[in-house]
Amino acid sequence: MIYDIAVVGGGPAGLSAAVQARQRNRTAVIVSGDDRDGPLSKTERVDNYLGIHGVTGPELLERFKTHAEGMGVARVTGRALNIMSLNGTFYIGVGSELVQSRTMVLAPGVVRRAKFPGEAEHMGAGVSYCATCDGMLYRGRDVVVVGRSAEAPEEANYLHGLGCRVTYTAPIRPEELNADIPFIKASKIAVCGEGKVASVKADGQDIPCDGVFILRSTVAPTDLLPALELRDGYIAVDRNMATNIPGVFAAGDCTGQPLQIAKAVGEGQVAGHRAAEYLDREDNKKTNQSK
């Protein structure tokens, strides 16, 4: 199925954009990882959202999600790993799945973590971001899982079940991690090797391996779409929330300060509305060309 609008990000901005798309009778899908990784899920109390105050972040997020589900918004759970555009269709890699859409709304929030030393240099040479995509390549081999998302323990367990020899490293050992998987407590990570991954340094401790799975909650927008224009480190948009790439809009924290729920919801509404209008214009062009 090719959706009219695909939204990367399941927070307030993304859900608002998807609801607006459905309001305009457009099909919409949310592509998002585990809700526990989002800042709203960690907010103890919300008092500055007009008309709804004194609620916890998870309670408010659940209201947003229920609204979107009731409007018929689809959801694909997983991290968007890459986006390609071909002949008016966007192809979004989500784990081993491929989501197709005619327009995009980027609402991934703020990616605060920079790449680890050696990570970029070893992309395609032992660095992976998806256990289900690349796990079979490392069956019977040593791999390190760098856990930086709520879903990371599950993916490490999956690799272990495939027959990979897994070592898991993170600042805190997660409860969900298989007890048979060795754990190394570490905050500083570096990927090492000449030409291909040979080891990972975890707080200076060398862990020999054939591959490393770096599992973050989200990928930087410019990693998804390298041609995306930034301004002061945020996605550059106009008043219609349009980016420099035709058919791609953005909303929420990824577009800049202030990082507030109300701003995210408002920008999501504009992005979803303008994405639907963009499709209306494209459909009218095709109709006129066929006459």
C-alpha positions as CSV (number, residue, x, y, z in Angstrom):
1,M,0.0,0.0,0.0
2,I,1.2,3.5,-0.8
3,Y,0.0,5.9,1.9
4,D,-0.8,9.5,1.1
5,I,1.3,10.8,4.0
6,A,3.9,9.0,6.1
7,V,4.9,10.6,9.4
8,V,8.2,9.8,11.0
9,G,7.8,10.2,14.7
10,G,5.0,9.3,17.1
11,G,5.1,12.3,19.5
12,P,2.7,15.2,19.7
13,A,3.8,16.8,16.3
14,G,3.6,13.5,14.4
15,L,0.3,12.5,15.8
16,S,-1.2,15.9,15.2
17,A,0.0,15.8,11.5
18,A,-1.5,12.4,11.0
19,V,-4.9,13.4,12.5
20,Q,-5.0,16.5,10.3
21,A,-4.2,14.3,7.3
22,R,-7.1,12.0,8.1
23,Q,-9.3,15.1,8.6
24,R,-8.5,16.0,5.0
25,N,-9.5,12.4,4.0
26,R,-5.9,11.3,3.3
27,T,-4.4,8.0,4.3
28,A,-1.7,8.4,7.0
29,V,0.8,6.1,8.7
30,I,2.9,6.8,11.8
31,V,6.4,5.3,11.7
32,S,7.8,5.4,15.3
33,G,9.8,3.4,17.7
34,D,9.0,2.6,21.4
35,D,7.0,5.3,23.1
36,R,9.2,5.0,26.2
37,D,12.1,6.7,24.3
38,G,10.1,9.9,23.8
39,P,10.4,12.9,26.2
40,L,6.7,13.1,26.8
41,S,6.7,9.5,28.2
42,K,9.2,10.7,30.8
43,T,7.3,13.9,31.8
44,E,5.9,13.7,35.3
45,R,3.4,16.5,35.0
46,V,2.1,18.8,32.2
47,D,0.7,22.1,33.2
48,N,1.2,24.3,30.2
49,Y,-0.9,22.7,27.5
50,L,-4.1,24.8,27.0
51,G,-7.2,23.1,28.3
52,I,-5.5,20.0,29.5
53,H,-3.3,20.4,32.6
54,G,-2.3,18.5,35.7
55,V,-1.8,15.3,33.7
56,T,1.2,13.1,33.4
57,G,3.1,13.0,30.1
58,P,2.2,9.3,29.4
59,E,-1.5,10.1,30.1
60,L,-1.5,13.0,27.6
61,L,0.4,10.9,25.0
62,E,-2.2,8.1,25.4
63,R,-5.0,10.6,24.7
64,F,-3.2,11.8,21.5
65,K,-2.6,8.2,20.4
66,T,-6.3,7.2,21.0
67,H,-7.4,10.2,19.0
68,A,-5.2,9.2,16.1
69,E,-6.2,5.6,16.2
70,G,-9.9,6.6,16.3
71,M,-9.3,8.6,13.1
72,G,-7.9,5.6,11.3
73,V,-4.2,6.5,11.4
74,A,-2.1,3.4,10.8
75,R,1.1,2.7,12.7
76,V,4.4,0.8,11.9
77,T,6.5,0.3,15.0
78,G,10.2,0.6,14.4
79,R,13.0,3.1,13.7
80,A,13.1,4.7,10.3
81,L,16.6,3.8,9.0
82,N,16.6,5.4,5.6
83,I,14.4,7.2,3.1
84,M,14.6,7.1,-0.7
85,S,12.6,9.1,-3.2
86,L,11.8,7.7,-6.7
87,N,9.2,8.8,-9.2
88,G,7.0,10.7,-6.7
89,T,7.1,8.0,-4.1
90,F,9.0,7.9,-0.8
91,Y,10.4,4.6,0.4
92,I,11.1,4.4,4.2
93,G,13.2,1.5,5.5
94,V,11.8,0.4,8.9
95,G,13.8,-2.6,10.1
96,S,13.2,-5.2,7.4
97,E,10.0,-3.5,6.2
98,L,9.5,-0.9,3.5
99,V,6.8,1.8,4.0
100,Q,5.7,3.7,0.9
101,S,4.1,7.2,0.8
102,R,3.5,10.1,-1.5
103,T,4.5,12.8,1.0
104,M,6.4,12.9,4.3
105,V,6.2,14.7,7.6
106,L,9.4,14.5,9.7
107,A,8.6,14.8,13.4
108,P,11.4,12.7,15.1
109,G,12.1,15.1,17.9
110,V,15.6,16.2,18.7
111,V,18.5,13.8,18.2
112,R,20.8,14.8,21.0
113,R,23.4,12.1,20.6
114,A,26.3,12.6,18.2
115,K,27.9,9.7,16.4
116,F,30.5,7.7,18.3
117,P,34.1,7.9,17.3
118,G,34.7,5.5,14.4
119,E,31.0,5.0,13.8
120,A,30.7,6.9,10.5
121,E,34.0,5.6,9.2
122,H,32.8,2.0,9.6
123,M,29.2,2.3,8.2
124,G,28.8,-0.6,5.8
125,A,31.9,-2.2,7.2
126,G,30.6,-3.7,10.4
127,V,28.4,-1.0,11.8
128,S,24.6,-1.8,11.7
129,Y,21.5,-0.1,13.1
130,C,19.1,-3.0,12.6
131,A,19.2,-6.5,14.2
132,T,16.4,-8.0,12.1
133,C,18.0,-6.6,8.9
134,D,21.6,-7.7,9.4
135,G,21.6,-10.3,12.2
136,M,21.9,-13.4,10.0
137,L,25.2,-12.0,8.6
138,Y,26.7,-12.4,12.0
139,R,25.4,-15.8,13.0
140,G,28.1,-17.7,14.9
141,R,30.2,-14.5,15.1
142,D,31.1,-12.0,17.9
143,V,28.9,-8.8,17.9
144,V,28.6,-5.9,20.3
145,V,25.2,-4.3,20.9
146,V,25.4,-0.7,22.1
147,G,22.0,-0.1,23.8
148,R,20.7,3.4,23.6
149,S,16.9,2.7,23.2
150,A,14.1,1.0,25.0
151,E,14.0,-1.7,22.2
152,A,17.7,-2.5,22.3
153,P,17.5,-5.4,24.8
154,E,14.8,-7.1,22.7
155,E,17.0,-6.8,19.6
156,A,20.1,-8.1,21.5
157,N,18.0,-11.1,22.7
158,Y,17.0,-11.6,19.1
159,L,20.6,-11.7,17.9
160,H,21.5,-14.1,20.8
161,G,18.6,-16.4,19.6
162,L,20.0,-16.4,16.1
163,G,23.3,-17.7,17.3
164,C,25.3,-14.5,17.4
165,R,27.8,-14.2,20.3
166,V,26.5,-11.0,21.8
167,T,28.1,-8.6,24.3
168,Y,25.8,-5.8,25.5
169,T,27.1,-2.5,26.6
170,A,25.1,0.4,28.1
171,P,25.3,2.7,31.2
172,I,22.8,0.4,33.0
173,R,22.0,-3.2,32.5
174,P,18.4,-3.5,31.3
175,E,16.1,-5.9,33.1
176,E,14.8,-7.3,29.8
177,L,18.3,-8.5,28.7
178,N,18.8,-12.3,28.5
179,A,20.8,-13.4,31.5
180,D,23.1,-15.4,29.3
181,I,24.3,-12.2,27.4
182,P,27.5,-10.7,28.9
183,F,27.0,-7.1,30.0
184,I,29.7,-4.4,30.2
185,K,28.7,-1.1,31.9
186,A,30.0,1.8,29.9
187,S,29.1,5.3,28.7
188,K,31.9,6.2,26.3
189,I,32.0,4.1,23.1
190,A,34.4,4.0,20.1
191,V,34.3,1.7,17.1
192,C,37.8,0.5,16.1
193,G,39.3,-1.3,13.1
194,E,41.3,-0.8,9.9
195,G,38.8,-0.8,7.0
196,K,36.3,-2.9,8.9
197,V,35.1,-3.3,12.5
198,A,37.6,-5.2,14.7
199,S,36.5,-4.1,18.2
200,V,34.6,-1.7,20.3
201,K,36.1,0.3,23.1
202,A,33.7,0.6,26.0
203,D,35.0,3.1,28.6
204,G,38.5,2.1,27.4
205,Q,37.9,-1.7,27.6
206,D,38.5,-3.4,24.3
207,I,35.8,-5.8,23.1
208,P,36.9,-7.8,20.0
209,C,34.0,-8.3,17.5
210,D,33.1,-8.7,13.9
211,G,30.2,-6.2,14.0
212,V,28.5,-3.6,16.2
213,F,24.8,-2.9,16.4
214,I,24.3,0.7,17.5
215,L,20.6,0.9,18.6
216,R,19.4,4.4,19.2
217,S,15.8,5.5,19.6
218,T,15.9,7.6,16.4
219,V,18.2,8.5,13.5
220,A,19.2,12.0,12.7
221,P,17.0,13.5,9.9
222,T,20.1,14.3,7.7
223,D,21.1,10.6,7.9
224,L,17.6,9.7,6.6
225,L,17.7,12.5,3.9
226,P,21.2,13.8,3.3
227,A,19.9,16.6,1.1
228,L,17.8,18.1,3.9
229,E,18.7,21.7,4.7
230,L,19.4,22.6,8.3
231,R,19.4,25.9,10.1
232,D,21.3,26.2,13.4
233,G,21.2,22.4,13.7
234,Y,17.5,22.1,13.2
235,I,15.4,21.2,10.0
236,A,14.9,24.4,8.1
237,V,11.2,25.0,7.2
238,D,9.0,27.9,6.0
239,R,5.7,29.0,7.4
240,N,4.0,26.0,5.7
241,M,6.4,23.7,7.5
242,A,7.8,22.7,4.1
243,T,11.5,21.7,3.9
244,N,13.7,22.3,0.9
245,I,12.7,18.9,-0.5
246,P,9.4,18.9,-2.4
247,G,6.8,16.8,-0.6
248,V,8.7,16.7,2.7
249,F,7.4,18.7,5.6
250,A,8.7,18.9,9.2
251,A,7.2,19.7,12.6
252,G,7.9,19.8,16.3
253,D,11.2,19.8,18.2
254,C,13.2,19.0,15.1
255,T,12.4,22.5,13.7
256,G,13.8,24.4,16.7
257,Q,12.9,26.1,19.9
258,P,10.8,26.3,22.0
259,L,10.6,22.6,22.6
260,Q,7.0,22.6,23.9
261,I,4.0,20.4,23.4
262,A,1.8,23.2,22.2
263,K,4.2,24.3,19.5
264,A,4.7,20.7,18.4
265,V,0.9,20.1,18.1
266,G,0.4,23.4,16.2
267,E,3.2,22.7,13.8
268,G,2.0,19.2,13.2
269,Q,-1.4,20.5,12.3
270,V,0.1,22.9,9.7
271,A,2.4,20.2,8.3
272,G,-0.4,17.7,7.9
273,H,-2.7,20.3,6.4
274,R,0.0,21.5,3.9
275,A,1.0,18.0,3.0
276,A,-2.7,17.3,2.1
277,E,-2.8,20.5,0.0
278,Y,0.4,19.5,-1.7
279,L,-1.3,16.2,-2.8
280,D,-4.3,18.1,-3.9
281,R,-2.2,20.2,-6.3
282,E,-0.3,17.1,-7.6
283,D,-3.6,15.3,-8.2
284,N,-5.0,18.3,-10.1
285,K,-1.9,18.4,-12.3
286,K,-2.3,14.8,-13.2
287,T,-6.0,15.4,-14.0
288,N,-5.2,18.4,-16.2
289,Q,-2.4,16.6,-18.0
290,S,-4.7,13.6,-18.9
291,K,-7.3,15.9,-20.5
